[in-house]
Amino acid sequence: MNFSGEAVKAHRQLAESFVENFGVKVTLVDYPLAPEHQALFTVDVVEKAYAELLNLYASDDFYLLGDSGGGGLALVLLQRLRDNATVRMPIKTALVSPWVDVSMSNPEIDAYCTQDVILSKQGLMDSGKLYAGELNLHDLLVSPIYATMNDMSDVRIWISDKEILYPDGLKLVDKLTKAASTSGYLTIEPEMMHDWIVLPIPEREKTIRQIAEYFQIEK
């Protein structure tokens, strides 16, 4: 999935799984996509959606979950909230196969191009340019890996060692663990395809349970 790919039925099923199995409220944000919309608009929409949720459920604790391109967008949102000291941040953030650098410029990526059975480097580069629009590909609104990772509370990443985004996932975790007032955690799912959490496979259910345990929302 990328910034030009719509949310699929499995995303709704994922949300329903958390509601049914753990008794939590879940909001699924169907954010605007490229090429019709670019990052400046999309990030603004997501920020406003989060603000509205804070207003509607002021007494609730908030947790943030994003996968693939949505994982990168979730990290952007977390950084924007951090920079806006007046807005309450999520307690914890979970990212599954996050796409955090649309430039795809990490030289270590090339070693994974033939291992990833879902994503291609060129396809991601093309989608990233569409999503960035007038912004530089290294702009923090499209490639949040270049931002400071300080003061972001707890962030945990799930990623496969066979996907093209793996090198950037490792780079992100390294930056998180070295940041001030941020805790970074990494779970590697070996031999798995990109964004397996939306696929009907046993590993999906295992990762859902791990996220629930991380969020401490088990029934």
N, CA, C and O of each residue as an XYZ file, in Angstrom:
876
protein
N       0.839     -1.189      0.000
C       0.000      0.000      0.000
C       0.874      1.238      0.000
O       1.942      1.229      0.611
N       0.461      2.281     -0.652
C       1.214      3.523     -0.654
C       0.243      4.690     -0.558
O      -0.950      4.488     -0.331
N       0.744      5.907     -0.728
C      -0.089      7.083     -0.555
C      -1.158      7.203     -1.628
O      -2.092      7.989     -1.468
N      -1.052      6.445     -2.722
C      -2.074      6.502     -3.764
C      -2.974      5.269     -3.724
O      -3.818      5.087     -4.601
N      -2.796      4.424     -2.708
C      -3.612      3.224     -2.575
C      -4.666      3.385     -1.493
O      -4.348      3.787     -0.374
N      -5.916      3.077     -1.813
C      -7.003      3.248     -0.863
C      -6.927      2.217      0.256
O      -6.354      1.138      0.102
N      -7.523      2.585      1.386
C      -7.688      1.614      2.458
C      -8.540      0.459      1.945
O      -9.486      0.666      1.185
N      -8.204     -0.744      2.360
C      -8.909     -1.932      1.881
C      -9.830     -2.451      2.984
O      -9.797     -1.979      4.120
N     -10.648     -3.432      2.619
C     -11.591     -4.012      3.575
C     -10.869     -4.519      4.814
O     -11.407     -4.469      5.920
N      -9.651     -5.006      4.624
C      -8.892     -5.560      5.748
C      -8.569     -4.501      6.799
O      -8.409     -4.834      7.973
N      -8.472     -3.240      6.403
C      -8.230     -2.190      7.392
C      -9.443     -2.028      8.316
O      -9.296     -1.845      9.524
N     -10.623     -2.097      7.736
C     -11.828     -2.044      8.571
C     -11.900     -3.269      9.478
O     -12.273     -3.162     10.646
N     -11.545     -4.424      8.941
C     -11.545     -5.644      9.750
C     -10.529     -5.558     10.883
O     -10.762     -6.070     11.978
N      -9.406     -4.910     10.613
C      -8.397     -4.716     11.642
C      -8.963     -3.862     12.773
O      -8.800     -4.185     13.950
N      -9.624     -2.777     12.407
C     -10.239     -1.914     13.416
C     -11.296     -2.679     14.206
O     -11.365     -2.568     15.431
N     -12.109     -3.447     13.508
C     -13.158     -4.224     14.174
C     -12.561     -5.252     15.123
O     -13.142     -5.542     16.169
N     -11.414     -5.802     14.770
C     -10.764     -6.787     15.619
C     -10.389     -6.186     16.976
O     -10.566     -6.824     18.014
N      -9.876     -4.968     16.961
C      -9.527     -4.307     18.222
C     -10.770     -4.003     19.053
O     -10.747     -4.120     20.278
N     -11.859     -3.610     18.380
C     -13.098     -3.313     19.094
C     -13.672     -4.579     19.719
O     -14.035     -4.593     20.895
N     -13.751     -5.641     18.922
C     -14.404     -6.865     19.376
C     -13.572     -7.623     20.408
O     -14.117     -8.183     21.359
N     -12.263     -7.640     20.221
C     -11.413     -8.458     21.092
C     -10.912     -7.733     22.334
O     -10.567     -8.364     23.333
N     -10.875     -6.397     22.268
C     -10.269     -5.664     23.380
C     -11.177     -4.562     23.931
O     -10.807     -3.860     24.872
N     -12.359     -4.415     23.347
C     -13.340     -3.496     23.902
C     -12.939     -2.043     23.892
O     -13.283     -1.301     24.812
N     -12.215     -1.618     22.866
C     -11.760     -0.228     22.782
C     -12.513      0.517     21.678
O     -13.093     -0.104     20.788
N     -12.501      1.836     21.741
C     -13.016      2.657     20.653
C     -11.921      2.795     19.601
O     -10.753      2.994     19.936
N     -12.297      2.691     18.343
C     -11.329      2.823     17.250
C     -11.883      3.785     16.207
O     -13.035      3.666     15.789
N     -11.060      4.732     15.793
C     -11.399      5.611     14.682
C     -10.476      5.302     13.520
O      -9.255      5.379     13.660
N     -11.035      4.960     12.389
C     -10.275      4.652     11.184
C     -10.312      5.882     10.274
O     -11.364      6.228      9.737
N      -9.168      6.536     10.104
C      -9.109      7.758      9.306
C      -8.816      7.405      7.850
O      -7.731      6.918      7.530
N      -9.780      7.651      6.977
C      -9.620      7.411      5.541
C      -9.070      8.699      4.926
O      -9.821      9.504      4.376
N      -7.764      8.884      5.025
C      -7.154     10.167      4.678
C      -7.076     10.378      3.165
O      -7.080      9.413      2.401
N      -7.006     11.648      2.732
C      -6.937     11.967      1.293
C      -5.680     11.403      0.644
O      -4.624     11.339      1.273
N      -5.795     11.000     -0.606
C      -4.719     10.303     -1.291
C      -4.192     11.065     -2.494
O      -4.881     11.915     -3.059
N      -2.964     10.750     -2.879
C      -2.407     11.214     -4.147
C      -2.979     10.340     -5.275
O      -3.350      9.193     -5.026
N      -3.056     10.858     -6.499
C      -2.539     12.156     -6.956
C      -3.515     13.323     -6.770
O      -3.148     14.472     -7.012
N      -4.756     13.044     -6.341
C      -5.722     14.138     -6.206
C      -5.324     15.115     -5.095
O      -5.597     16.312     -5.183
N      -4.680     14.593     -4.055
C      -4.290     15.418     -2.913
C      -2.835     15.141     -2.559
O      -2.331     14.036     -2.756
N      -2.172     16.165     -2.033
C      -0.777     16.025     -1.642
C      -0.619     16.210     -0.128
O      -1.588     16.436      0.596
N       0.629     16.107      0.319
C       0.928     16.045      1.750
C       0.406     17.238      2.534
O      -0.133     17.069      3.628
N       0.558     18.442      1.993
C       0.126     19.626      2.732
C      -1.347     19.534      3.129
O      -1.718     19.890      4.247
N      -2.175     19.061      2.215
C      -3.598     18.932      2.486
C      -3.879     17.736      3.394
O      -4.658     17.836      4.342
N      -3.242     16.613      3.099
C      -3.504     15.383      3.848
C      -3.122     15.525      5.316
O      -3.891     15.130      6.192
N      -1.963     16.075      5.592
C      -1.528     16.247      6.977
C      -2.483     17.174      7.723
O      -2.802     16.931      8.887
N      -2.932     18.218      7.067
C      -3.878     19.144      7.688
C      -5.180     18.440      8.038
O      -5.735     18.659      9.115
N      -5.670     17.595      7.138
C      -6.907     16.848      7.384
C      -6.742     15.926      8.588
O      -7.627     15.859      9.441
N      -5.629     15.223      8.664
C      -5.401     14.276      9.758
C      -5.253     15.006     11.091
O      -5.769     14.546     12.109
N      -4.553     16.136     11.090
C      -4.427     16.927     12.324
C      -5.792     17.393     12.816
O      -6.076     17.332     14.012
N      -6.637     17.857     11.902
C      -7.965     18.322     12.288
C      -8.819     17.158     12.798
O      -9.606     17.327     13.729
N      -8.664     15.988     12.193
C      -9.408     14.815     12.654
C      -9.003     14.446     14.082
O      -9.855     14.119     14.909
N      -7.710     14.500     14.365
C      -7.231     14.183     15.710
C      -7.756     15.206     16.714
O      -8.174     14.843     17.814
N      -7.733     16.484     16.336
C      -8.232     17.529     17.226
C      -9.714     17.328     17.531
O     -10.159     17.539     18.659
N     -10.471     16.917     16.516
C     -11.899     16.672     16.712
C     -12.129     15.502     17.661
O     -13.034     15.543     18.495
N     -11.312     14.460     17.536
C     -11.435     13.311     18.429
C     -11.113     13.700     19.874
O     -11.781     13.261     20.810
N     -10.081     14.531     20.040
C      -9.748     15.012     21.384
C     -10.921     15.781     21.985
O     -11.196     15.678     23.181
N     -11.595     16.536     21.161
C     -12.740     17.317     21.628
C     -13.924     16.419     21.982
O     -14.608     16.648     22.980
N     -14.157     15.415     21.173
C     -15.300     14.527     21.380
C     -15.096     13.579     22.561
O     -16.038     13.270     23.291
N     -13.856     13.124     22.738
C     -13.565     12.129     23.766
C     -12.464     12.648     24.693
O     -11.398     12.044     24.812
N     -12.737     13.754     25.332
C     -11.717     14.465     26.106
C     -11.174     13.649     27.272
O     -10.038     13.867     27.693
N     -11.945     12.732     27.794
C     -11.504     11.961     28.959
C     -10.803     10.659     28.585
O     -10.328      9.943     29.466
N     -10.729     10.340     27.292
C     -10.138      9.080     26.844
C      -8.618      9.176     26.718
O      -8.057     10.252     26.510
N      -7.972      8.017     26.850
C      -6.564      7.899     26.486
C      -6.486      7.588     24.994
O      -7.337      6.878     24.457
N      -5.460      8.124     24.324
C      -5.328      7.943     22.888
C      -4.061      7.165     22.550
O      -2.994      7.384     23.122
N      -4.222      6.236     21.585
C      -3.108      5.465     21.052
C      -3.151      5.584     19.532
O      -4.226      5.685     18.939
N      -1.990      5.572     18.914
C      -1.898      5.803     17.474
C      -1.327      4.568     16.783
O      -0.300      4.032     17.199
N      -2.005      4.123     15.721
C      -1.561      2.961     14.952
C      -1.601      3.302     13.468
O      -2.607      3.806     12.970
N      -0.502      3.025     12.761
C      -0.469      3.253     11.323
C       0.337      2.184     10.623
O       1.314      1.671     11.168
N      -0.078      1.845      9.400
C       0.635      0.829      8.630
C       1.046      1.384      7.277
O       0.320      2.182      6.683
N       2.211      0.965      6.787
C       2.725      1.327      5.471
C       2.775      2.844      5.301
O       3.377      3.526      6.130
N       2.159      3.394      4.247
C       2.135      4.836      4.068
C       1.441      5.523      5.229
O       1.816      6.629      5.618
N       0.428      4.869      5.782
C      -0.248      5.402      6.958
C       0.648      5.419      8.179
O       0.449      6.224      9.089
N       1.640      4.529      8.204
C       2.609      4.544      9.297
C       3.485      5.778      9.248
O       3.780      6.388     10.276
N       3.903      6.143      8.029
C       4.669      7.376      7.871
C       3.843      8.590      8.251
O       4.341      9.508      8.902
N       2.574      8.597      7.844
C       1.685      9.708      8.166
C       1.445      9.785      9.675
O       1.374     10.877     10.238
N       1.321      8.642     10.323
C       1.149      8.625     11.784
C       2.364      9.235     12.478
O       2.221      9.952     13.468
N       3.550      8.954     11.962
C       4.765      9.521     12.546
C       4.815     11.032     12.326
O       5.240     11.776     13.210
N       4.383     11.485     11.152
C       4.295     12.927     10.900
C       3.347     13.573     11.906
O       3.670     14.602     12.499
N       2.176     12.966     12.096
C       1.202     13.508     13.041
C       1.795     13.578     14.442
O       1.633     14.584     15.133
N       2.475     12.530     14.863
C       3.071     12.499     16.193
C       4.080     13.632     16.359
O       4.121     14.283     17.403
N       4.882     13.864     15.345
C       5.864     14.943     15.406
C       5.196     16.309     15.439
O       5.647     17.204     16.154
N       4.134     16.475     14.677
C       3.411     17.752     14.656
C       2.748     18.019     16.011
O       2.747     19.151     16.494
N       2.196     16.990     16.608
C       1.589     17.145     17.925
C       2.651     17.484     18.965
O       2.430     18.311     19.849
N       3.798     16.840     18.847
C       4.911     17.127     19.757
C       5.337     18.603     19.662
O       5.642     19.240     20.670
N       5.349     19.118     18.452
C       5.780     20.499     18.240
C       4.718     21.525     18.654
O       5.016     22.703     18.854
N       3.482     21.054     18.777
C       2.393     21.913     19.243
C       2.145     21.585     20.715
O       1.363     20.692     21.037
N       2.800     22.296     21.578
C       2.812     21.947     23.000
C       1.441     22.027     23.658
O       1.276     21.555     24.783
N       0.459     22.608     22.988
C      -0.863     22.753     23.591
C      -1.769     21.559     23.320
O      -2.874     21.499     23.859
N      -1.333     20.610     22.503
C      -2.175     19.475     22.115
C      -1.711     18.210     22.840
O      -0.516     17.919     22.894
N      -2.662     17.468     23.392
C      -2.339     16.229     24.104
C      -1.921     15.150     23.108
O      -2.609     14.910     22.116
N      -0.803     14.512     23.376
C      -0.267     13.496     22.468
C      -0.782     12.107     22.815
O      -1.224     11.875     23.940
N      -0.731     11.177     21.859
C      -1.050      9.781     22.168
C      -0.090      9.228     23.215
O       1.063      9.652     23.298
N      -0.566      8.296     23.999
C       0.277      7.682     25.023
C       1.353      6.817     24.384
O       2.515      6.851     24.790
N       0.951      6.035     23.371
C       1.887      5.172     22.660
C       1.536      5.156     21.175
O       0.394      5.399     20.787
N       2.538      4.866     20.361
C       2.357      4.802     18.910
C       2.898      3.485     18.382
O       4.010      3.087     18.730
N       2.117      2.801     17.541
C       2.538      1.548     16.907
C       2.569      1.743     15.395
O       1.606      2.236     14.806
N       3.674      1.357     14.773
C       3.842      1.488     13.328
C       4.173      0.121     12.740
O       5.104     -0.545     13.194
N       3.419     -0.292     11.739
C       3.646     -1.578     11.079
C       4.115     -1.310      9.650
O       3.419     -0.657      8.873
N       5.296     -1.817      9.312
C       5.881     -1.604      7.980
C       5.820     -0.139      7.552
O       5.371      0.153      6.444
N       6.260      0.786      8.402
C       6.076      2.199      8.068
C       6.959      2.661      6.915
O       8.121      2.270      6.797
N       6.374      3.505      6.066
C       7.116      4.151      4.971
C       7.448      5.556      5.437
O       6.577      6.425      5.445
N       8.689      5.792      5.825
C       9.045      7.041      6.503
C      10.010      7.909      5.706
O      10.398      8.981      6.170
N      10.402      7.467      4.514
C      11.282      8.264      3.648
C      10.881      8.020      2.202
O      11.271      7.017      1.603
N      10.093      8.950      1.638
C       9.585      8.735      0.286
C      10.662      8.906     -0.775
O      10.440      8.558     -1.934
N      11.830      9.438     -0.401
C      12.909      9.595     -1.383
C      13.554      8.256     -1.727
O      14.196      8.125     -2.769
N      13.388      7.265     -0.858
C      13.977      5.930     -1.064
C      15.480      6.033     -1.339
O      16.016      5.294     -2.165
N      16.150      6.943     -0.647
C      17.550      7.243     -0.932
C      18.543      6.453     -0.079
O      19.752      6.562     -0.280
N      18.046      5.665      0.863
C      18.933      4.844      1.682
C      19.615      3.803      0.794
O      18.926      2.977      0.195
N      20.954      3.815      0.688
C      21.642      2.884     -0.220
C      21.452      1.411      0.155
O      21.647      0.534     -0.687
N      21.080      1.135      1.386
C      20.884     -0.251      1.816
C      19.594     -0.857      1.267
O      19.401     -2.071      1.330
N      18.717     -0.021      0.734
C      17.437     -0.502      0.210
C      17.627     -1.454     -0.961
O      16.880     -2.422     -1.101
N      18.606     -1.194     -1.791
C      18.778     -1.971     -3.021
C      18.928     -3.466     -2.751
O      18.525     -4.288     -3.574
N      19.496     -3.820     -1.619
C      19.700     -5.234     -1.291
C      18.386     -5.963     -1.026
O      18.352     -7.193     -1.006
N      17.300     -5.206     -0.820
C      16.011     -5.822     -0.485
C      15.005     -5.762     -1.639
O      13.882     -6.249     -1.511
N      15.401     -5.175     -2.746
C      14.468     -4.995     -3.858
C      13.945     -6.318     -4.408
O      12.773     -6.420     -4.771
N      14.798     -7.317     -4.469
C      14.376     -8.603     -5.021
C      13.702     -9.490     -3.981
O      13.125    -10.522     -4.324
N      13.772     -9.098     -2.720
C      13.168     -9.907     -1.654
C      11.733     -9.508     -1.370
O      10.939    -10.321     -0.895
N      11.397     -8.253     -1.661
C      10.050     -7.758     -1.395
C       9.113     -8.196     -2.513
O       9.313     -7.841     -3.675
N       8.086     -8.972     -2.155
C       7.172     -9.517     -3.166
C       5.975     -8.609     -3.420
O       5.127     -8.926     -4.253
N       5.895     -7.486     -2.714
C       4.751     -6.587     -2.849
C       5.151     -5.224     -3.395
O       4.508     -4.711     -4.311
N       6.198     -4.635     -2.847
C       6.579     -3.274     -3.197
C       7.766     -3.239     -4.142
O       8.605     -4.141     -4.139
N       7.829     -2.189     -4.954
C       8.997     -1.949     -5.799
C       9.562     -0.576     -5.484
O       8.819      0.341     -5.134
N      10.867     -0.431     -5.607
C      11.510      0.845     -5.325
C      10.994      1.932     -6.261
O      10.678      3.036     -5.816
N      10.906      1.630     -7.546
C      10.457      2.636     -8.507
C       9.011      3.044     -8.252
O       8.663      4.221     -8.349
N       8.173      2.063     -7.925
C       6.775      2.369     -7.637
C       6.634      3.287     -6.433
O       5.815      4.206     -6.433
N       7.434      3.033     -5.411
C       7.398      3.879     -4.224
C       7.934      5.278     -4.534
O       7.389      6.273     -4.055
N       8.994      5.352     -5.330
C       9.541      6.664     -5.690
C       8.528      7.485     -6.474
O       8.375      8.683     -6.235
N       7.841      6.845     -7.404
C       6.825      7.547     -8.195
C       5.676      8.030     -7.309
O       5.223      9.168     -7.433
N       5.210      7.156     -6.415
C       4.115      7.524     -5.519
C       4.539      8.629     -4.560
O       3.769      9.542     -4.262
N       5.789      8.530     -4.077
C       6.298      9.542     -3.159
C       6.340     10.919     -3.784
O       6.015     11.908     -3.127
N       6.738     10.999     -5.052
C       6.784     12.292     -5.752
C       5.380     12.869     -5.923
O       5.175     14.073     -5.771
N       4.424     12.010     -6.238
C       3.047     12.472     -6.373
C       2.516     13.014     -5.054
O       1.862     14.056     -5.018
N       2.803     12.303     -3.979
C       2.304     12.703     -2.674
C       2.981     13.979     -2.181
O       2.328     14.841     -1.591
N       4.286     14.104     -2.419
C       5.029     15.282     -1.962
C       4.548     16.545     -2.653
O       4.531     17.614     -2.043
N       4.156     16.438     -3.922
C       3.692     17.614     -4.642
C       4.784     18.659     -4.752
O       5.840     18.390     -5.326
N       4.552     19.836     -4.218
C       5.519     20.928     -4.301
C       6.617     20.841     -3.248
O       7.552     21.641     -3.261
N       6.514     19.885     -2.345
C       7.495     19.760     -1.270
C       8.715     18.959     -1.716
O       8.618     18.097     -2.589
N       9.843     19.248     -1.118
C      11.043     18.438     -1.313
C      10.803     17.040     -0.748
O      10.083     16.888      0.238
N      11.392     16.032     -1.357
C      11.179     14.655     -0.904
C      11.713     14.412      0.498
O      11.320     13.447      1.152
N      12.608     15.280      0.966
C      13.136     15.158      2.326
C      12.391     16.053      3.309
O      12.771     16.139      4.477
N      11.349     16.709      2.856
C      10.567     17.547      3.756
C       9.966     16.678      4.862
O       9.579     15.534      4.623
N       9.893     17.230      6.061
C       9.443     16.456      7.218
C       7.984     16.031      7.119
O       7.573     15.092      7.801
N       7.192     16.704      6.280
C       5.791     16.325      6.119
C       5.618     15.068      5.275
O       4.568     14.430      5.333
N       6.631     14.703      4.494
C       6.528     13.508      3.656
C       7.534     12.438      4.049
O       7.308     11.253      3.802
N       8.641     12.843      4.657
C       9.687     11.899      5.071
C      10.067     12.184      6.520
O      11.101     12.800      6.778
N       9.238     11.740      7.470
C       9.432     12.098      8.875
C      10.685     11.529      9.513
O      11.016     11.894     10.642
N      11.395     10.640      8.819
C      12.611     10.085      9.387
C      13.689     11.150      9.568
O      14.626     10.959     10.343
N      13.562     12.268      8.857
C      14.563     13.327      8.937
C      14.293     14.310     10.084
O      15.106     15.196     10.346
N      13.177     14.155     10.753
C      12.837     15.046     11.860
C      13.538     14.601     13.142
O      14.024     13.474     13.231
N      13.586     15.478     14.118
C      14.066     15.089     15.429
C      13.067     14.120     16.069
O      11.859     14.247     15.866
N      13.563     13.170     16.829
C      12.700     12.166     17.452
C      12.547     12.390     18.952
O      12.022     11.532     19.660
N      13.002     13.534     19.431
C      12.895     13.814     20.861
C      11.445     14.004     21.294
O      10.599     14.441     20.514
N      11.173     13.661     22.570
C       9.890     13.990     23.224
C       8.678     13.394     22.518
O       7.661     14.067     22.346
N       8.787     12.132     22.109
C       7.656     11.493     21.417
C       7.098     10.289     22.189
O       6.389      9.454     21.626
N       7.426     10.213     23.473
C       6.912      9.150     24.319
C       7.361      7.775     23.796
O       8.535      7.595     23.470
N       6.444      6.815     23.714
C       6.785      5.445     23.314
C       6.368      5.173     21.872
O       5.223      5.415     21.492
N       7.308      4.667     21.074
C       7.029      4.296     19.683
C       7.580      2.891     19.448
O       8.745      2.616     19.733
N       6.738      2.014     18.929
C       7.181      0.644     18.621
C       6.911      0.343     17.158
O       5.858      0.684     16.618
N       7.880     -0.300     16.530
C       7.812     -0.599     15.100
C       7.799     -2.099     14.875
O       8.585     -2.837     15.470
N       6.899     -2.541     14.012
C       6.883     -3.920     13.525
C       7.279     -3.881     12.054
O       6.702     -3.119     11.278
N       8.253     -4.690     11.667
C       8.695     -4.688     10.272
C       9.276     -6.056      9.920
O       9.768     -6.773     10.791
N       9.215     -6.404      8.652
C       9.766     -7.677      8.184
C      11.192     -7.489      7.671
O      11.543     -6.438      7.136
N      11.994     -8.519      7.843
C      13.366     -8.460      7.333
C      13.453     -8.808      5.850
O      14.546     -8.954      5.303
N      12.297     -8.941      5.205
C      12.275     -9.223      3.775
C      11.612     -8.114      2.959
O      11.389     -8.277      1.759
N      11.303     -7.006      3.590
C      10.628     -5.939      2.839
C      11.583     -4.790      2.548
O      12.571     -4.575      3.250
N      11.257     -4.072      1.505
C      12.123     -3.014      1.002
C      12.254     -1.849      1.993
O      13.207     -1.072      1.925
N      11.295     -1.738      2.903
C      11.326     -0.660      3.889
C      12.129     -1.025      5.142
O      12.256     -0.215      6.060
N      12.661     -2.232      5.174
C      13.385     -2.711      6.357
C      14.575     -1.820      6.738
O      14.704     -1.478      7.913
N      15.450     -1.429      5.800
C      16.583     -0.580      6.186
C      16.165      0.739      6.830
O      16.781      1.179      7.801
N      15.128      1.368      6.298
C      14.664      2.619      6.899
C      13.994      2.369      8.245
O      14.036      3.225      9.128
N      13.377      1.199      8.407
C      12.803      0.847      9.702
C      13.877      0.738     10.776
O      13.695      1.207     11.899
N      14.998      0.116     10.420
C      16.116      0.002     11.355
C      16.700      1.377     11.665
O      17.039      1.674     12.810
N      16.812      2.201     10.645
C      17.339      3.560     10.829
C      16.438      4.360     11.758
O      16.920      5.102     12.614
N      15.128      4.208     11.586
C      14.183      4.927     12.424
C      14.291      4.494     13.881
O      14.321      5.334     14.781
N      14.349      3.207     14.110
C      14.462      2.705     15.485
C      15.749      3.197     16.141
O      15.761      3.541     17.323
N      16.822      3.226     15.372
C      18.083      3.719     15.909
C      17.947      5.175     16.354
O      18.438      5.549     17.419
N      17.281      5.996     15.541
C      17.086      7.400     15.895
C      16.175      7.538     17.119
O      16.406      8.393     17.973
N      15.153      6.704     17.200
C      14.238      6.757     18.334
C      14.932      6.410     19.643
O      14.736      7.079     20.657
N      15.738      5.369     19.612
C      16.397      4.916     20.838
C      17.461      5.904     21.312
O      17.802      5.923     22.495
N      17.987      6.720     20.407
C      19.002      7.705     20.772
C      18.408      9.053     21.142
O      19.127      9.940     21.602
N      17.109      9.219     20.948
C      16.462     10.504     21.186
C      16.183     10.721     22.672
O      16.115      9.771     23.452
N      16.027     11.973     23.040
C      15.715     12.320     24.421
C      14.213     12.234     24.668
O      13.414     12.676     23.842
N      13.840     11.669     25.795
C      12.429     11.560     26.204
C      11.588     10.811     25.180
O      10.410     11.117     24.992
N      12.192      9.834     24.523
C      11.498      8.947     23.590
C      11.997      7.527     23.809
O      13.192      7.307     24.004
N      11.086      6.571     23.777
C      11.455      5.162     23.866
C      11.109      4.485     22.543
O       9.958      4.516     22.108
N      12.099      3.878     21.912
C      11.880      3.188     20.650
C      12.042      1.690     20.802
O      12.992      1.224     21.432
N      11.123      0.935     20.231
C      11.151     -0.522     20.318
C      10.992     -1.105     18.918
O      10.352     -0.503     18.055
N      11.568     -2.259     18.702
C      11.521     -2.902     17.384
C      11.124     -4.366     17.517
O      11.663     -5.097     18.348
N      10.169     -4.783     16.681
C       9.822     -6.195     16.540
C      10.002     -6.576     15.078
O       9.350     -6.005     14.203
N      10.868     -7.522     14.809
C      11.127     -7.988     13.444
C      10.344     -9.274     13.196
O      10.478    -10.246     13.940
N       9.535     -9.270     12.157
C       8.799    -10.471     11.762
C       9.569    -11.121     10.614
O       9.526    -10.622      9.490
N      10.273    -12.227     10.874
C      11.147    -12.807      9.853
C      10.379    -13.433      8.687
O       9.318    -14.032      8.860
N      10.952    -13.272      7.505
C      10.452    -13.927      6.286
C       9.019    -13.516      5.929
O       8.311    -14.271      5.263
N       8.592    -12.341      6.358
C       7.203    -11.926      6.135
C       7.139    -10.873      5.033
O       8.114    -10.165      4.784
N       5.986    -10.775      4.375
C       5.800     -9.751      3.352
C       5.394     -8.429      3.987
O       5.000     -8.378      5.152
N       5.497     -7.367      3.205
C       5.153     -6.029      3.660
C       3.700     -5.943      4.141
O       2.792     -6.482      3.507
N       3.500     -5.261      5.262
C       2.171     -4.925      5.781
C       1.288     -6.155      5.989
O       0.108     -6.151      5.639
N       1.863     -7.180      6.551
C       1.151     -8.444      6.746
C      -0.056     -8.307      7.688
O      -0.902     -9.199      7.750
N      -0.129     -7.199      8.411
C      -1.215     -7.056      9.380
C      -2.585     -6.912      8.709
O      -3.612     -7.028      9.378
N      -2.612     -6.661      7.401
C      -3.891     -6.576      6.694
C      -4.142     -7.818      5.840
O      -5.036     -7.821      4.994
N      -3.360     -8.863      6.058
C      -3.523    -10.104      5.303
C      -4.135    -11.186      6.193
O      -3.886    -11.202      7.398
N      -4.938    -12.097      5.614
C      -5.599    -13.140      6.407
C      -4.654    -14.312      6.708
O      -4.847    -15.416      6.198
N      -3.654    -14.068      7.523
C      -2.644    -15.070      7.860
C      -2.443    -15.087      9.371
O      -2.750    -14.099     10.038
N      -1.929    -16.198      9.931
C      -1.755    -16.291     11.387
C      -0.874    -15.195     11.969
O      -1.104    -14.740     13.089
N       0.133    -14.771     11.216
C       1.030    -13.730     11.718
C       0.289    -12.423     11.990
O       0.681    -11.645     12.859
N      -0.769    -12.195     11.249
C      -1.590    -10.999     11.470
C      -2.154    -11.003     12.881
O      -2.058    -10.003     13.592
N      -2.744    -12.124     13.291
C      -3.353    -12.207     14.613
C      -2.300    -12.080     15.707
O      -2.558    -11.477     16.749
N      -1.125    -12.638     15.480
C      -0.045    -12.518     16.461
C       0.357    -11.066     16.657
O       0.565    -10.620     17.786
N       0.469    -10.322     15.551
C       0.871     -8.924     15.648
C      -0.215     -8.085     16.310
O       0.095     -7.178     17.082
N      -1.477     -8.371     16.022
C      -2.574     -7.667     16.685
C      -2.483     -7.863     18.194
O      -2.649     -6.908     18.952
N      -2.222     -9.092     18.637
C      -2.096     -9.350     20.072
C      -0.907     -8.603     20.659
O      -0.982     -8.082     21.772
N       0.191     -8.553     19.910
C       1.370     -7.840     20.392
C       1.094     -6.345     20.537
O       1.537     -5.716     21.498
N       0.366     -5.784     19.585
C       0.025     -4.362     19.659
C      -0.882     -4.100     20.861
O      -0.704     -3.113     21.575
N      -1.848     -4.983     21.081
C      -2.741     -4.835     22.234
C      -1.952     -4.907     23.539
O      -2.213     -4.140     24.465
N      -1.003     -5.813     23.612
C      -0.164     -5.921     24.808
C       0.679     -4.670     24.993
O       0.847     -4.184     26.112
N       1.209     -4.152     23.894
C       2.005     -2.932     23.953
C       1.155     -1.751     24.420
O       1.599     -0.942     25.235
N      -0.053     -1.659     23.906
C      -0.953     -0.590     24.314
C      -1.550     -0.854     25.706
O      -2.145      0.036     26.313
N      -1.382     -2.083     26.197
C      -1.932     -2.487     27.498
C      -3.458     -2.358     27.521
O      -4.049     -1.789     28.439
N      -4.062     -2.911     26.471
C      -5.519     -2.842     26.366
C      -6.133     -4.243     26.363
O      -7.273     -4.423     25.933
N      -5.377     -5.232     26.842
C      -5.921     -6.584     26.858
C      -7.134     -6.649     27.794
O      -7.179     -5.997     28.837
N      -8.118     -7.465     27.378
C      -9.281     -7.662     28.247
C      -8.872     -8.494     29.465
O      -9.704     -8.776     30.326
